[in-house]
Amino acid sequence: MTKPRDDSTITPVLHDDDTNPASVNRRAATPVPELLGYQLGEVIGRGGMGEVIAAVDQSLGREVALKRMRHSDPTGDAVSRFVREAKVQALLDHPAIVPVHELGEDSDGNPYFTMKRLTGTTLQEALEANKPTQPLLRALVDVCFAIQLAHERDIVHRDLKPTNVMLGNYGDVYVIDWGVARMLGSRRTSQFSIPVSRCLQTRAPRPLA
């Protein structure tokens, strides 16, 4: 039985997942605790601090990717960075950036967030397979527009590479893995300076299915 692989090159705090965050590449099932409102499946990505789980939002019947912290007692700094990653990705509302659906906390008080679950392949895999050039050039245009939006909102990805570009099965393109993104200027000291506990405590209760 194959376990989800750990990548030793992953930065321990921010850049903690070595696979595309919503991939449906099947990996061995790993037992995970239940989470209210979600049917949890197998781990589809894992890094030093976080893991991504295939899940179903039971209130909507929608497949999602759920990212949570691996450790039951993370440091306050790790929690803060995890929440910041979710907020950065949610702020960038662009067709080529994976949308975040919810930011919440589990029964242990640790944060998680859910996002669209993707199907497809990475740009790196497409290049290695010598896929036709024209569709890849169109994908690159979408990537450029997504990064333009991020820069206009004072956010720098800092890890843009072919393995962090997902090509969907229906012409959709996504820039993924915003774990090491950096906020510049006023963004750094305003919207992202709210304490983590306040962010989660003020979230409306999740409706039950």
Secondary structure, DSSP 8 states (H G I E B T S, - for coil): -------TTS-SSSS--SS-TT------------BTTEEEEEEEEE-SSEEEEEEEETTTTEEEEEEEESSSS--HHHHHHHHHHHHHHHH---TTB--EEEEEE-TTS-EEEEEE---EEEHHHHHHTT--HHHHHHHHHHHHHHHHHHHHTTEE-S--SGGGEEEETTS-EEE---TT-EE-THHHHTTT-S-HHHHHHTS------
